[in-house]
Amino acid sequence: MNIETLTHEKNIKLTTARKAILEILLESDKPLSYEDIKDQLSMDKATFYRNITKFEEEDIINSFESNDKKRYFEIQKIKHSHFICSVCSNIECIHEKLDFNLQGYQVDNIIIKGICPNCLK
């Protein structure tokens, strides 16, 4: 996925701050919180969240809240679900298709909470 093409398609001006955020999220194989990436960025928290809000409005990123009350972000490559461990709060992407239908609703994301294999040992 090319950042320049992605922002151009969404008609979003590619600033240094936006490019930095998108590069970090693209390189990650799991959702990240602000706390996970703040040391890699040279911007304040308000600038980060202002850009994140723009990315969410344009469907570039997906976000959700975890057990630790932090918001996690990831590039929206393909829609998928997440598993959050109730013990260690680890977040895993679930790429298996979950067949879940709710009459009259469009389901875009499913968050599954439970105990991961490591914590079950």
N, C-alpha and C positions, 0 to 999 in steps of 0.2 A: 504494500500500500504506500503510495506516494503522498506526502503531506501537501506538497504544492498543488497537486491535482485535486486532492480531497477538498482543500479550502477554496480552490478556484471553482469547483463544481457547486459548492454551497454559497458562492459569492461572498466569502469572508476574507477580509484583508489579513494577510499573513504577517503578523508582527513578530518581533524577536521573542516576546513572552509566549505567544501562542505556539510558535514553532517549538520552543523548549518543552512546553507541556506535552504537546502531541508526540514529540520524539521519545520522551520518557514513557508515555503510555503505550506507544507502539512497540517499544523494546521489551516491555514486560509481558510475561506469560500468565499473569494473574492481576486481578483488580488491585489498585493502589489507593491509599488515602493521602490526604495532604501531608500528614505527618511522615508518611513513607518517602515522600519525594521533596519535601521543602528544602533539604540541605543541598539538593541538586539544582535548585532554582535561584536566580538572582532577582526575585520580585517579592513584594509583600503579599500577605494573605488575601487582602482585598482584591488585588490584581489577579491573583490566582483564581479566586471564586468568580470574579466578573467574567473571566475568559471561560471557565468551566460552564457557567450558566449559558453563555453564547453557544458553546459546543453542544450542550444538551438540547437547546432550542432547535438547533440545526440537525439533530440526530446523528452527530458525529461520535458522541460518547454516550455510554450508559452508566447509571449510578444507582447505588442502593445503600441502605444503612445496615450495619452489622450489629452483632451482640454488644460490641464495645462502644456503641453509639457514634461511631465514626462513619462518615460517608466514604464509599469506595467508588473509584472511577475506572473505566476501561474503554478502549476504542471499540465501537460497535461494528465489529467485522461481520459476525453472523449472530443471530439471536440464539442465546443458550441460557441454561439455568445455572444456579450456584448452590453449593452445599456449604453451610456454615456449621462448624463444630461447636456444640454447646459447652464443651469443656475447655478446649484450647483456643477457640475463636478462629481457627484456620479457615481460610476461604478457598474453595476449589471450584473451578469451572467444570460444569457437567455438559459434555458435548453429545451425550446420548439423547436421542429424541424422546422426550417425555410426552406421552399421549394424554393430554389433559384438556378437556373441553368444559366450558361453563356456558350453559344456554344463555344466549343473548349478550355475551361478553366477548371481547377480543383479548386473549391472554398473550402478553408479550414476553413476560419473564416470570420465572418461578424460583423462589428462594426456599430451599429445603434446609431445615435445621435438624440436627441429630448429633450423634457421636461418631467421629471419624475412626477408621481402622486403627490408627496409632493409639488413640485414647481408650479404645476397647480392650487393648492388650493388658 
